[in-house]
Amino acid sequence: MPKMKSHRGAAKRFKKTGTGLFKRSQANKSHILEKKSPKRKRQLRGTIVVNATEQKNIKKLLPYI
């Protein structure tokens, strides 16, 4: 059986943590920042762990990561 391919769009968006969970960056931080408050922009920094209901779907898209 041939190797499975990783979903390249998902590979660019998700990284795996040491415990095997996936983390992602937060949305709404790329443009139209003038109307967003400094507090809101600051809270959108960094990464968060993907919701538990989506972990299984991402694992299918990234079989070798």
N, C-alpha and C positions, 0 to 999 in steps of 0.2 A: 504494500500500500504506500502511495507517495506521501511525502511530508505535507502537513497542512500549512497553509499560508496564514500569517498574521494579518489582521485587518490593519492596513497602514494608517488609516485615519484615527483609529483607536490607539494605535501604538504611539502616536504623537501626542495624544491627550492624556493618557493614563500611565502612571508609574506604580510599581508594586512596592509595598512597604516590607520591612523585615518580617512581619507577622503574616504576610501573605495577602493582605488587603490591598485594594487599589485606592490611590489618591488622585485627586484632580485639582486643577486651579478653578477659581470661581469666575462666574460670568459677570457681565456688565461692567467691565473695567477697561475696555479698549477705546471707547469713544463716547462723545456727549458727556464729558466729565465736568463741564463747567457748572451745570445745574445740580450736581451731586455734592452733598456736604463732605467736608474733610473727614468727618467721622465715618461716613458710609464708605468712602474710598479706602480709608485705612483698614476697615473691617473686611474689605474685599481682597486685601493682600494675602499672599501665602496660599497654602493648599489645604484641602479638607478631605476626609475619607469619604469614599463613595458610599451611598446608602446601601444597606444590607440586601435590599431587594434587587439591586442592580449588579451586585458582585458576580452572580452566576452568569449573567449575560456577557459581562466584560471578559470573564474567564474563557468563554467560548470564542470570543473574537481574538483573544491573545493566548493561544494554547501553549506557547513556549516561553512566555515572559513570567 
